[in-house]
């Protein structure tokens, strides 16, 4: 698979706590230059980023990030605010403790409420797979499917581990046909990206692939 084709399914990401507008702007410039699926950035920069990109790059942001234990009401508010500011895609973190407590109805209801708040925009549900048992991973796949979200996502990239091939295969096997899979966290090469795609990934969350392209293709015209 061509590297530029892979970049078309990449959410080019910068979510560091110290991220400045100058750094965010570079991510946006690179995303537009290389044709990435979106730029995933902190919510505080969404409005400025939307104005800067002027429709040339979808803006994605994160909700309840990275721990997921905010109240549903606050997550819904965050979502509505992000959409009002121009976000085209929302990546939310589930309440992991509620899932472990088997409060499945509440977990599903929260996802459904946030999906409704997206008002037709794409919702990706981060399950933080590295913190879950296999049973919990399978259960949340069904919950995300029932709640109507467009994507299920492996990781925040801020926990004990990122995406694994095994988790992507499991998520693809146990999620409905209406749910796509996003792998994020630790994707550091185009070879890894291709393997994630073979395992069933539809979207990749990473900053490293664009950096590789910039380092290896400088002067190539891309």
C-alpha positions as CSV (number, residue, x, y, z in Angstrom):
1,X,0.0,0.0,0.0
2,X,1.4,3.4,-1.0
3,X,2.4,5.6,2.0
4,X,0.3,8.5,0.7
5,X,-2.7,6.2,0.6
6,X,-2.0,5.2,4.2
7,X,-1.9,8.9,5.2
8,X,-5.4,9.3,3.9
9,X,-6.7,7.3,6.9
10,X,-4.5,8.9,9.5
11,X,-5.8,11.3,12.2
12,X,-2.6,13.4,12.4
13,X,-2.5,13.9,16.2
14,X,-1.1,16.4,18.7
15,X,-2.6,16.1,22.2
16,X,0.3,17.0,24.4
17,X,-0.6,19.2,27.4
18,X,2.1,21.6,26.4
19,X,1.0,22.0,22.8
20,X,1.2,25.6,21.6
21,X,-0.6,27.2,18.7
22,X,2.6,27.3,16.7
23,X,2.9,23.5,17.1
24,X,-0.8,23.0,16.3
25,X,-0.5,25.1,13.2
26,X,2.3,22.9,12.0
27,X,0.2,19.8,12.5
28,X,-2.6,21.5,10.5
29,X,-0.2,22.5,7.7
30,X,1.2,19.0,7.5
31,X,-2.3,17.5,7.6
32,X,-3.3,19.6,4.6
33,X,-0.1,19.0,2.8
34,X,-0.2,15.2,3.1
35,X,-4.0,14.8,2.8
36,X,-4.6,13.2,6.2
37,X,-8.1,12.1,7.3
38,X,-8.1,14.8,10.0
39,X,-6.0,16.6,12.6
40,X,-6.8,15.6,16.1
41,X,-6.0,18.4,18.5
42,X,-7.1,19.7,21.9
43,X,-10.6,21.2,22.2
44,X,-9.2,24.7,23.1
45,X,-7.7,25.0,19.6
46,X,-10.7,23.7,17.6
47,X,-12.2,27.1,16.7
48,X,-8.9,28.6,15.8
49,X,-7.9,25.6,13.8
50,X,-11.2,25.5,11.9
51,X,-10.8,29.1,10.9
52,X,-7.2,28.5,9.9
53,X,-7.8,25.4,7.7
54,X,-11.0,27.0,6.1
55,X,-12.6,23.6,5.2
56,X,-9.4,22.1,3.8
57,X,-8.9,19.6,6.7
58,X,-11.4,18.0,9.0
59,X,-10.7,18.9,12.7
60,X,-11.1,16.2,15.3
61,X,-10.9,16.7,19.1
62,X,-11.1,14.6,22.3
63,X,-13.8,14.4,25.0
64,X,-13.4,13.2,28.6
65,X,-9.8,12.8,27.7
66,X,-7.7,10.9,28.7
67,X,-9.3,9.3,31.8
68,X,-13.0,9.1,30.8
69,X,-14.4,9.6,34.3
70,X,-16.0,13.0,33.8
71,X,-19.8,13.0,34.2
72,X,-22.0,12.3,31.2
73,X,-23.4,15.9,31.4
74,X,-19.9,17.4,31.2
75,X,-18.9,15.1,28.2
76,X,-22.1,16.1,26.4
77,X,-21.4,19.8,27.0
78,X,-17.8,19.3,25.8
79,X,-19.1,17.6,22.7
80,X,-21.7,20.3,21.8
81,X,-19.1,23.0,22.4
82,X,-16.6,21.3,20.1
83,X,-19.1,20.8,17.4
84,X,-20.2,24.5,17.7
85,X,-16.6,25.5,17.3
86,X,-16.3,23.5,14.1
87,X,-15.1,20.0,15.0
88,X,-16.0,17.4,12.4
89,X,-15.0,14.4,14.5
90,X,-15.2,13.5,18.2
91,X,-13.1,11.0,20.0
92,X,-14.6,10.3,23.5
93,X,-13.2,8.1,26.3
94,X,-15.6,5.7,28.0
95,X,-16.1,5.5,31.7
96,X,-13.8,2.6,32.3
97,X,-14.7,2.2,35.9
98,X,-18.4,1.9,35.0
99,X,-17.6,-0.8,32.5
100,X,-15.6,-2.7,35.1
101,X,-18.5,-2.3,37.5
102,X,-20.8,-3.9,34.9
103,X,-22.9,-0.7,34.6
104,X,-23.4,-1.5,31.0
105,X,-26.6,0.4,30.5
106,X,-25.0,3.6,31.8
107,X,-22.0,3.2,29.6
108,X,-24.2,2.7,26.5
109,X,-26.5,5.5,27.4
110,X,-23.5,7.9,27.8
111,X,-22.2,6.9,24.3
112,X,-25.6,7.4,22.8
113,X,-26.0,10.8,24.4
114,X,-22.7,11.9,23.1
115,X,-23.5,10.5,19.7
116,X,-26.7,12.5,19.6
117,X,-24.7,15.6,20.7
118,X,-22.4,15.1,17.7
119,X,-25.4,16.1,15.5
120,X,-24.4,13.9,12.6
121,X,-20.6,14.3,13.0
122,X,-18.4,11.2,13.4
123,X,-18.0,9.7,16.9
124,X,-15.1,7.5,17.8
125,X,-15.3,5.7,21.2
126,X,-12.0,5.1,23.0
127,X,-12.1,2.0,25.1
128,X,-8.5,2.1,26.4
129,X,-8.0,-1.6,25.6
130,X,-4.8,-2.0,27.6
131,X,-6.8,-1.6,30.9
132,X,-9.5,-4.1,30.0
133,X,-9.9,-7.9,30.2
134,X,-10.7,-9.8,27.1
135,X,-14.3,-10.2,28.4
136,X,-14.6,-6.5,28.9
137,X,-13.2,-5.8,25.5
138,X,-15.8,-8.0,23.9
139,X,-18.6,-6.5,26.0
140,X,-17.7,-2.9,25.1
141,X,-17.6,-3.8,21.4
142,X,-21.3,-4.8,21.7
143,X,-22.1,-1.7,23.7
144,X,-20.5,0.7,21.1
145,X,-22.3,-1.1,18.3
146,X,-25.7,-0.8,20.1
147,X,-25.1,2.9,20.9
148,X,-24.7,3.8,17.2
149,X,-21.2,5.2,17.2
150,X,-19.3,5.2,13.9
151,X,-15.9,4.0,15.3
152,X,-14.4,2.0,18.2
153,X,-10.9,3.1,19.1
154,X,-8.2,1.2,20.9
155,X,-6.4,3.7,23.0
156,X,-5.8,7.3,24.2
157,X,-2.0,6.9,23.8
158,X,-1.7,8.2,27.4
159,X,-2.1,5.0,29.3
160,X,0.0,1.9,29.9
161,X,0.0,0.7,26.3
162,X,-1.2,1.7,22.8
163,X,-2.8,-0.2,20.0
164,X,-2.0,-3.9,19.4
165,X,-2.7,-6.1,16.4
166,X,-4.5,-8.6,18.6
167,X,-6.9,-5.9,20.0
168,X,-7.7,-4.7,16.6
169,X,-8.6,-8.2,15.4
170,X,-10.8,-8.7,18.5
171,X,-12.5,-5.4,18.1
172,X,-13.2,-6.1,14.4
173,X,-14.5,-9.6,15.2
174,X,-16.9,-8.4,17.9
175,X,-18.1,-5.1,16.6
176,X,-21.1,-4.7,14.3
177,X,-20.7,-4.1,10.6
178,X,-21.8,-0.5,11.2
179,X,-18.7,0.2,13.4
180,X,-15.3,0.9,12.0
181,X,-12.0,0.4,14.0
182,X,-9.4,3.0,14.8
183,X,-6.0,2.0,16.1
184,X,-4.0,4.7,18.1
185,X,-1.0,4.8,20.4
186,X,2.5,3.7,19.5
187,X,2.1,3.4,15.7
188,X,5.6,4.3,14.6
189,X,6.2,3.0,11.1
190,X,4.4,2.5,7.8
191,X,5.0,-1.2,8.1
192,X,3.1,-1.3,11.4
193,X,0.4,0.8,9.8
194,X,0.0,-1.7,7.0
195,X,-0.3,-4.6,9.4
196,X,-3.0,-2.7,11.4
197,X,-4.9,-2.2,8.2
198,X,-4.6,-5.9,7.4
199,X,-5.9,-6.7,10.9
200,X,-9.1,-4.6,10.2
201,X,-8.2,-1.0,11.0
202,X,-10.1,1.7,9.2
203,X,-8.4,4.7,10.8
204,X,-5.0,5.3,12.4
205,X,-4.2,7.8,15.1
206,X,-0.6,8.9,15.1
207,X,1.8,11.8,14.5
208,X,4.8,9.7,13.5
209,X,3.9,8.7,10.0
210,X,3.7,12.3,8.8
211,X,7.1,13.0,10.5
212,X,8.5,10.0,8.6
213,X,7.2,11.4,5.3
214,X,8.7,14.8,6.1
215,X,12.1,13.3,6.9
216,X,12.3,10.9,4.0
217,X,10.5,12.8,1.2
218,X,11.8,16.3,1.7
219,X,12.4,17.7,-1.7
220,X,10.2,15.0,-3.4
221,X,7.4,17.5,-4.2
222,X,4.9,16.1,-1.7
